[in-house]
Amino acid sequence: MYFPNKRSPRWYCTRHQDLYTNLGFDYHGRIYEKTVSPVILRNRNNKAILSHIEPIITYLIDAVKQIKLQYMFSLDKNDTRVN
């Protein structure tokens, strides 16, 4: 019985022509704007601190999405269109 190499390009990911709609909220650069109270963001000191933390939070969310892509065979491993 012959089993093909699953690392070959044709088995690596499924190619499809789906349209990606309703991908959710675009959180890049606007996480705290939508999750933290506007009263907290009115203070310049709070806003300055949160603006330094926001890229870290964005990175962490993107890193968790990569875990999901490791087990989803229908998308490429570097795909960013996953919600």
N, C-alpha and C positions, 0 to 999 in steps of 0.2 A: 504494500500500500504506500502511495506517495503522498507526502504532506509538503505543500509549498512553503518556502521561507516566508514567514509573516513580516519580515522586515523589508521585503522588496517594496518598491514604490507603489505598486498597484494594491498592495494589502495594507499599506501604512495608514491611510485614511480614506474614507469614502468621499468621492468627489460628487458634488451636487450643485444644482443651480437654484437653491432656495433663496427667496427674498427674506432678509432679516428685518422684520418690523416689530414694533412694541418691545424694544430692548430695555425699557425701563428708564430710570432717571440717570442722566449724565452727571455723575457725581464729581468728576475731575475738576478740582478747584472750587467746588461749591458744597462741600460736605457740611461744614459748620453753618453755612448760610441757611440751610434747610433743617438742621437738626437742633441747633442751639437757639435759645430765646433771643429775640432781637434786643432785649434790654441788656443782655450780657455783651453783645457785640457793639453796643453804643459806646462802651468804655474803650478808649484807644489802647490802654495797656492790655486788656483782655484780647482785643482783636489782634494786636501784634503778636502775642504769645500763640494764639490759635492759628495764625497764619504760618507760623514756623512748624507747628505740629501737623497741619493738614496734609502736606506732602507725604509724611510718614504714614498717616492713616490711609491715604490713597494707595500707597505702595502695598500695604498689608492687605487691602481688599483685592487688589490685582493678584497678589501672591496666592490668596485663597482660591481665586478663580482658576489659577493654573492647576491646582490639585484636582479640580473638577474635570479639566480637560485631559488629564492623564488617563482617565477611565472612560472617556467619551470617544468612541471610535469613529463617530460620524463627522467629527471636526478635526481640523489640523491642530497639532500641538501648540502652535504659536498663534492661534486664532484669538482675537480680542472681542469677537461679536457674541460672546456668551454672557448671559445675565445671571 
